[in-house]
Amino acid sequence: MATTTYAQTWDLDVFFEGGSDSKEFHTYLVNIDRELESFRTLVTDLKVPQSTKDKEGLSAAIDAFQAVSRKIRQSGAFVSCLQAQDMHDKKATMLYGKIMQLSAALQTVLTELDQKLVSVNTDVWEGLLSEEPFQELAFILEERRTRAGEKLSPEQETLINSLGIDGYHAWGQLYNTVVGNIKIPFEENGEVKELSAGQAFNKFSSSNRETRKKMFESWTTAWEEQADYISSSLNHLGGFRLNVYKQRGWEDIHKEPLDINRMSKKTLETMWTVITEYKAPFVEYLNRKAKVLGLEKLSWYDLDAPIGKTESKVSYQEGCEFILDQFSKFGKELTDFTRTSFENRWIEAEDRAGKRPGGFCTSFPESDQSRIFMTYSGTPSNVSTLAHELGHAFHQHAMSGVHTLNRNYAMNVAETASTFAEMIVADAAVKHAKSEDERLALLEDKIQRSVAFYMNIHARFIFETAFYEERKSGMVSAERLNELMEQSQKEAYCDSLEEYHPQFWASKMHFYLTQVPFYNFPYTFGYLFSLGIYAQAIEEGTDYEEKYIALLKDTASMTVEELAAKHLGVDLTQRDFWEKAVKLSIKDVEEFLELTK
């Protein structure tokens, strides 16, 4: 039977034909403006309910909120895809500005709606939440009301949103512009090529140390040259946030990210404490890897170096087929969904210049579809990344029958489905190794991810916490940012490396995302949370898929502590769950140490 050949470029025309010149998309944005105006009128005219009988106005406002937020999400997804596929698409950058305006306008209306929720008498409020159509939205509405009660007056919050467009969000956009213009010269086969940041980054997984070292020198120089612009961006993003927190009376810089992730401080502290106590095996792994590579100690640019002889490239087609084969052992729905993603061109994977670095998955709620972005160069790590992003897409697919307002899951649980899918594929790759050398290479690739979550992400968390503390006293220079970054890396990696990456704060886009601060610890949470789920899935086989989908459906309508208690029967504020999860990943290290004796 002939196999379908999977394209490496995505189809965006199915949403709006013509890319950033699309007339259809322009009309769509005009209609969003109209819907926003109607929503604003509804909210302004809304009388605060005085009894449970006064629910029609509130119900209509929530329906309008659902409809307009879906459309803004659809348009934002489209523009983020346009920007990612071509960082020089100036029209897409202009459209991004328009989406930011629409989002800010929506937030302004929601600020007024939230204030009306706060004004409802407690008894009336509880009565409303016990009735339809509010019953299924009880968690999300209660959350909005609580958070609104902790903020400033609607007028002040509206002003913050308005000023944020050309202030806060503009600094994040400036970072994207700077990175889009970065060209990193690299000599290969006697020819100097100008690489984008994304293409250059792929060189760090080369088996040739000279290639990695040369790239690291060019890479460092490129970020150093832009450090003044980038440090301005980081300082102003941090300054804006801190000023808003100060006005609201929020002293803890982790308050907002923890609220966004529906997670308690105790859970976060317990997680990092357990990880820190169990780092010794990973330090041993790093030291052994150095020996295997013939080095005294690893440097930053050696962390992703492959071990073993599997530089055999995996074609995109082979990667897709391998993922389908492994997913089929877990469950039918995940497999069918993944096949649809490949066949209907939901994925942009082509290795070409001008693309944004990194990978992501974004959803188009109006079309019930997702799009995945990455640059596929044929490494086993690329196959894992593809599986990871497909996990995100499947999570969005699992939520398709859920009320729109109950689909807004946070990043920490968003990373659960992606990491789960990635684990299925990474584990299978190790088991299917064709030789001892290949087994070692794939096992090591898997351990690299644990090191990323326990050490690299930890360094980012330590750095960002330290940066915000210093930013309270004024601007932090690029030189000082380098120092803070290196100190954080030394602490997170238990001082096990010879050379670090002080400019990492400049090269990591996650520090510049305006949607959410501390875009780091949720990754580690998601990784460990999915390890716990994965252990259950292995025990139960294909029967587990139904329970897994039930868990995914609940990810946006309860706290993570409630989610874990309901679906896994565990208490995330206690050490047990985290210890079991970390120990699962230590098994890989033990196997690696055995294989490399």
N, C-alpha and C positions, 0 to 999 in steps of 0.2 A: 504493500500500500504506500503510495507516494506521500511523503511528509510535507506539510505546509511549510513554505519558507517564510520565516518571520522577518519583517522589515525592521531596520534599526532607526527609523525616523518616525516621529509621531504624526498623528492626524489631528490638527487643530481646526481645520476648515469645517469639520462636522459641527462645531460650536458656532463659529463666526467666520465666514469666508473672507480671505484677503488679508489676514494678519493685522498689523497695526494700521493698515489703510482701510480696514473693513467698514463699509457704510452700515452694514447690519449691526455691528457692534456699537457704532456711534449712536444709532437709533435706540439701541438697548440702554445705553447710558442716559439718554434723554428721558426715557421712560422711568428709569430708576429715580431720577430727579423728581418726576411727577409723583411717583408712589411715596417718596420721602415726604413730599409736601402734604399729601393726604394723611400720612401717618402722623405728621406734626400737628395737623389740625385735630385729628382724633384725640391725641394725647392732651393737647391744650384744652379741648372741650370736655375732657373726661372729668366727671365728678367723682370725688373720693367716695367709694362705697360706704354707706352708713349701716347696711345690713346685708345678709347673704342674698337677699333678693336683688340687690343692685349689682348684678354681675354682667349685664349685657355690654355695657361700655368697655369694661375691662377686658372682656372676652374678645371684642372687636379689635381693641388695641393690640392684644397679644397675637391675633391672627395677622394683623398688618405687619407687626414686628417680624413674625416668622417669614412672611412673603418677601419683604424688602431685604432682610438679612440674607436670604438664600440668593437673591439676585446680585447683591454686592459681593457675596462669596464667589459666585459664578464668574463675575467680571474680574475680580481680583486674581482668581486662578488663571484665567485666560492671559492677563497681562503679565503675571509672574512667569508663565511659560514663554511668552514672547521675549521677555528680557533675558531669560536663561539661555534660550537657543541662539540669541545673537546679542551680545553685550553692547554692540554698536548701533542697535536699533533705537535711534533718538526719539522716534515717534512713540515707541513703547514706554520710554522714560516719561514723556509728556502724559501718556495715558495713566501711568502709575500715579502721577500727581493728582489726576482727576479722581482716581479710586480712593486716594488718601482723603480728598475733600469729602467724598460721599461717606466714607467710614466715619470721619469726624462729625459730619452732619447727623448721621445715625446715632452716634454716641451722645450728641447733644440732646436729641429727642429722648433717648433712653434715660439720660440723667433726669429729665423732667418726669418721665414715667416712674422711674425708681423712687423719686421723691414722693410721688403720690402713693406708691406702695408703702413707704415708711409712714405716711399719714393715716393709713387705715388702722382703726382701733384693733387691738390685739385679739379680742374675742371674735370680732367680725372676720379678721384675717384668718384665724384658725378655722372658722366656719366655712369660709370660701375655699380654703385648701382641701377641705374634706368633700367638696362637691365637684362634679364635672362642670366645665372642661378643665378645671384647675388641678384636680386630684393627681393626674399623671405628671403634672409639671410642678408638684409641691416642692421638691428638692431645689429645683432651679429658681423658682420664684422666691422661696425663703432665702436662698443664697443671695439673690439680687437685693432683696430688702435689707438683709444684714449688712452687706457691703456698702449699700447706699447710706446706711446709718453711720458708717465710719468715715464718710467722705465730707467734703465741704458743702456749702449751699449750692443748689443747682446753677445759680448765676456764676459762681466761682469755678465750678467744674466745667461749665460751658466755655468759660474764658480759657481755661487750661487746654481744653480740646481744640479750640480755635487757634490759639497761639502755637499749639503743637504741630500744626501742618507745616508752617514755614520755620519752625524752630526744631523741636524734638525730632520729628520724622525726617526733616530736611537733612539733619546731620547723618542719619542712617543712610539716606539716599546718596549723600556726598561720598560716603565710604564706598558704596557700590560703583560710583562713577570713577573714583580713584583706582579701584581694583580692576575695573573694566579696561582702563588705559595702561595697566602694567604689562610690560613685555619683558620677558626674561630671556636674555641671550644664552644659547647653549650650543656648543660645538659638538657635532656628531658626524663621523666619517668625513672629516675635513671641511664640513660645511657648517656655518653658524646660522642657527634658526632662531627666530623670535617666537618664544612660546608664551601662551596665555598662562595665567596662574594655575588653572586646572590641568593643563598639559604638563607643566613643569612639575607639579606635585606628584604625578604618576611616576616620575623618575626615581623617587625615593624607594620604590619597591624593586629597583633594578638589582640584579645579582652582582653587578660590578661595583666594588666599593669606590673606585676612582670616579665612576659616573655619579654615584650618590654624593660624594664629597664635593665634586666640581659643581653639581647642581646646588648643593647647600650653600656654597660660597656665592653663587649668582643669585640664589633665592634670598639670602640674607641681605645682600647689597640692594636688591630691588625694593625690599621692604624698608630698609634704612633710608633710601632715597625719598620715600614717601612718608617717613615717620612723623614729620611735622604736621602734615595735613591730617594724617590718621589719628595722631594723638589729640589734635583739636577736636576731631569728631567724637572720640571716646570721652574726652573731658566734658564736652558740652552735653552729650547724652547723659552722662553720669550726673552732671550739675543740674540738668533739668529735672531728672528723677528725684534727686535729693531735695530740691526745693519744693517739689510737689509733696513729697513725704513730710517735710517739715511743716508745711501749711496744714496738712491733715493731722499732724500730731503723731505720726508713725515714727517711732525711734528705731525699730529693728529693720535693717535693710533686707532681711529675708522674709519679712511679712508678706509683701506682695507676691513674690514667686511661690511661697508656700500656699497662699490663698488660691492663686491661679491653679496650682497643682492639687488642690483639695487634700492637703497633706499636713500633718502636725509637725511642729519643730522636733518633738520627741522622736518621731519616726525617722526624720532626717539625721538627727544626731546619733541614733542607735545604728543606722545603716553605716555612716562613716566610721564610727567607733569600731564596729566589727571588721570592716574592710581594713582599717589601719592595723588592727591586731593580727590579721591574717595575710599581711603583705610578704612575710619572709619567704614563702615558697616562690613567689613571683620575682623576688630579688635573686633567688637562687637560679631561676630560669634565665634571667637577664645575664647573669654571670656565666652560665653554661653556654648560652648563645654566643657570647663574646669569644669563649674558648673555641667553639665550633667554627667560628669565622676567623680564628687565628688572631684574636685581639686581646689586649689586656682588659679593656673595658669597652662597652658600647658607647657610641656617641648618638646624639639625637637622630642623625640621618641613617643610623644602622637599625633603628627599631623596627622598620618595616622590611628590612632586608630578608629575602627568602633564604631558607635553609633546605638543603637537599637539591635534587636535580630536576625539579618539575618546572622548568621554565618553558615546558611545552605549553603553547598557547591553547586556550579553549575558545573556539569560535563562538560567536554570539548564538548561532543556531544550536550548537552543542550545549552551551550553557542553559538555554531555554529548555531544551529537551531533558536535561539532567534535573532541572528544577521541577518540571512537570512529573517526572518519574518519582522523585522523592516525595513531593506533595501528595501523590496518589496513595502513598502508604499511610498518610495521616487522615485524609478525608476527601470525599467526593466534591463537596461544595468548594473547598479551597482549590482543588484541581481544575474544576470546570471554570471557575472564575479566572484563574491564571491563564488558561488556554484562551479565553475570551480576550484578555488583556493583550496577549501576543498577537492573536489573529486580527484584532480590530485596531492595531497600531496605537496602543495607549502609551507606548514607551519611546522616549528619545534617548538613544544610546550611542549614536555615531561619534567616532573619535575624529573631531575636526576643530580647526582654530575658531576663535570668536565665541565659544561657549563659556558659560559661567562655570567656575570650579564647583566640585561637590555634587551631591545628589539630593533629590527630594521627591516627595509624592504630594500632589495636590488634588483636591476633589472638586468636581463640578456638580453641586447638589441639584441644580435644575435638570441636568441631563442624566443624573444617576451614574456618572462615570468618574474615573480618576485619570490622571496623567502622571507618568513617572519620568524623571529626568536624571541622567547620569552620563558619564563618558566611559564607554566599554572598550578596554584595550586588550582583553583576553586573559587576564590573570585570574587565578582562583578567587582572589579577593573581590574582583569585579562580579563574579557569579554570586558571591555572598551578598554584595551590595544590592544586586538585582533582586535577590530573594527578600532582602530586608525591606526594600521599597514596595515589593509586592505584598508583603505583610501589612504595611500601612494601608495599601489600597483595599486589601481584603477586610480590614477593620472598618473602613468606610462603607464597604459593601454590606457587611454584617449589620450595620446601623440603618440600612435603607428603609426598614419598616417602622423605624422609631420616629417620634415627633421631632421636628427640626430643632426645637429648643433643647431637646434631650440628647442631641448629637454632638454637642460641643465639648468633647472630652479633652482633658489636659494632656500636656506633653509627656508626663511621666507614664501614664497608661497608654498613650499613643505609641511609645517606644516598646511596649510589651508585645503587641502583635507582630511588629517588624522584627524584633529580636528573636521571637519564637520561630518565625518563618526562616530566618537566617540560620538558626541553630539546627533545624531539620536538615538543611542543605549542607552545612559545615560538617555535622556529624557523619552524614552519609558519605561525604567526600573522603573523610578519613577512612571509613570502613571499606570503601570501594577502591582504595589505593592499589595501583598496579604493581608497586614495588615497595621495599622498605624505605627507600629514599623518598618516594612520593608520599608515603604515609607520614614520614617525619615532616616533610614540607607542609602538608595540609594540616597536621596537628599543630604545628607551630603557627600557622596562619590563624588558627582558631584561638590559640593562647594569646596571640597579639591583641585580639579583641578584648579579652579579659584585662590585659595590661592597660589597654586604652580606657576601659571603664573604671578600673580601680586606681590608675595612676595618672594618665593624661587628663581625664575628666576631673579627677580630684585636684590636680594642679590648677585647672581652670577655675574651679570653685574657690580654692584658697586665694588665687590671684584676684578674682573679682571681689571677694569679701575684703581683702586688703586694700584694693584700689578704692572702693567706696569709703572705707574708713579714712584714707588719706585725702580723698576728694572733698570731704567735709571741711577740710582746712584750706582748700584752694586748689588751683590747677596742679596737675601732676605732670612733670616733664617727661618727654620721650625717654630720656636716660633713666629716670626713676622708674618708669614703666618696665623698662628692660630689667632693672634690678629686681623689682617685685616679681616679674615673671620667672626669672631664674631662681630666685629664692623659693617660689612656689613649686617649681619643677623639682628642685633638690629635695624639698620636703616630701612631695608626693611620690617620687621615685626612690625614696630612702637613700639619697645620694649615691645611687648605683651607676650613674653615667659619667663618662669622661667629659663630654661637651654637651651643653644644653642649647635651647633655642630661645634666647632672650626676646627676640622680635615676634614671638608667637602671638602676642596680644594684637599685633598689627595684621598678621596673616589669617587670623581666625575670624571669619565672618560672624560667628555666633555672638561675639561681644557687641555687635552693632545692630542687632535686630531690635526694632522698637516695640514689637508686639509683646515681648516678654523679657524681663531681666533674668539673669542667672539661667541661661540656656545651656546648662551643664548637668547639674545633679539629677534632673529627670531621666537622662540617658542611663545613668548608673542604676537608678531605681528600676527603670523598665527592664534592664538587662537581668537584674537579680530576681525581679518579680516573675519575669518570663521563665527563668530557670526553674522556679518552683512549679509553674504551670507545666513546663516541658517534662518534668519528672513524672507528673500525674499522667500526661499524655502517653509517655512511653509505657507506663503500666497498663493503661486501658486501651491502647491501640485506636483503630478507626472509630470505636464507639465514643471516644472522647470529644469528637468534633461538635456534637450538639451542645455539650456542657460548655465548651470553649466559646461557641457563638453566643450562648446565654450570658457568659461573663462579659464578652465584648459589648453586648447590648446595654449592659449596666454601667459601663465605664464613665458615662457623663452624668449620671443621676444619683451619685453617692460619693462619699469621701473614699479615699483609697483604703483607709482602715476598715470601713464598712464593706467595701468590695472584697477585700481579702478574707474578712470574717465570714461573709455570706458564701463565697464560691470556693475558698480554699480552707476555711476553718482555722485561720491563723491570726495572731495578734502582731501587727507590724511594729508596735512600739516596744516589743520585747526582742531579745537577741536571737531566739531559737530559729525563726524563719530565715533571718539573714545568714546565720552561721551555716545552716544546711545548704543554702543556695551557694555561698562562697565555696564551701567544701566540694560541691559538685564540679566547680571549675578548677579546683586544685587537683582533681583526678587527672585532668589533661596534663598538668605540669608534671605530676609523678610519672606519667607514661613517657613524657618527653625526656625527663631525666634518665629514665631506664633505657630508652632507645639511644641516648647519646653518651652512655657510660664510657 
